Amino acid sequence: MEKTLNVAVLGAGTVGSQVIRLIEEKNGELAARSGAKLRISAVVVRDVHAPRDYDVPREVLTTDAETAIDEADIVIELIGGIEPAFTFVKRALSNGATVVTGNKALLAQHGPELYELTATNDTDLYYEAAVAGAVPIVYGLRESLAGDTVNRVVGIVNGTTNFILDQMHTTGASYEEALKEAQDLGFAEADPSADVDGLDAAAKCALMASLAFHSRVAMDDVAVEGITSITSKDMEEAARTGFAIKLLAVAERRTDDAGTDGIGVRVHPTLVPLTHPLATVSGAFNAVVLECESAGRLMFYGQGAGGAPTASAVLGDVVAGASHRVHGGHAPRESRYAQLPILDPGTARTRYQMRLRVEDRAGVLSEVSGIFARHGVSILAVTQHQIDRHREAEIVLSTHTTREADLEAVADALGKSNAVLSVESVLRVEGDG
């Protein structure tokens, strides 16, 4: 006889409404795939009378989260944020319920405690929707590549910032204009700080690094820089030199100056060569490139947000969780055997492009290059543009691969130099050189 599993959905917003719709419309198919009929026993909301994208049956709407959780076999958490989501997920796991969540902030901050609860109560915690929407990067890292060694993860994992940067690149819009358009189209929140300051991408970077390198990586371990300082001039210079600017999440195995093997994790705007696959990722799409010891380079690409795409990831987890409850077995547990340390961001090595506004006089370039040399940073290329005012010029310098700490010392020294009027921008460059 087919088993029936009670499913409680916490939150009926854009994603939650689509999850409920798909469970109701495709229940027969989902049952055939999982071995269980999925019965929506409760949908927890703040206001049962509020309008919704999907007409949720009135009899399942409730504000009583505790009872809904206690009566559920599977709890789908789509509230977001830390509280009350943390309390609700802990309650569900303590009850032995299977939990499916898309809450990257919760996992980045409280993952270890939730993983321990999952193991203690012999249940499952799924979170495919927490990173890159419909793109199956969590499954890829946690299961498909479990037999390989991942050396590097680099990706565009925030659709809002990618849309903004893409608009600036393709239309010449300013940052403020592109942000307003993103808000008007619903890609950006009224308060976009979590996206544009890089915090959303940092949480996802921490999750990917934890999975890829079998070590615990928290959001606070990620060095973060957002996109708010990117200007139209930066975009023009990037295009002139054959680059696009993307907000990248980078997680990599590397060795620091003392020979310690560990993990580097960072989020920042990056100059990406137009020949690189990430440079072509447009609009609100996401993409992640993995560099693996045996599999080589792999790329995951798709819609990183939106109700239906994210619901697809949620339902994939629901089917897997239901199948395990019916047939036995578990999702992979947290893997942290490697226990690699988090390395100082200053020891990271990459290329840079720096744009300076300087006095247009003899000897300036010599003074600038001398500052680079004194800090051990090798210059790869220099271009100069005349500025038709006050005898000023613009210098754009590209470096060979260098340490982050050394480049920061150069930028600080240039800012104090009499020859330099201002350091206009400092951008990392993806790729070796």
Buried (B, 14 or more C-beta within 10 A) or exposed (E): EEEEBBBBBBBBBBBBBBBBBBBEEBBEEBBEBBBBBBBBBBBBBEEBEEEBBBEBEEEBBBEEBEBBBBEBBBBBBBBBEBEBBBEBBBBBBEBBBBBBBBBBBBBBBBBBEBBEBBBEBEBBBBBBBBBBBBBBBBBBBBBEBEEBBBBBBBBBBBBBBBBBBBBBBBEEBBBEBBBBBBBEEEBBEEEBEBBBBBBBBBBBBBBBBBBBBBBBBBBEBBBBBBBBEBBBEBBEBBBEBEBBBBBBBBBBBBEBEEEEEBBBBBBBBBBBBEEBEBBEBBBBBBBBBBBBEEBEEBEBBBBBBBBBBBBBBBBBBBBBBBBBBBEEEBBEEBBBEEEBEBBBBBBBBBBBBBBBBBBBEEEBBEBBBEBBEEBEBEBBEEEBEEEEEEEBBBBBBBBBBBBBBBBBBBBEBBEEBEBBBEBBBBBBBBBEE
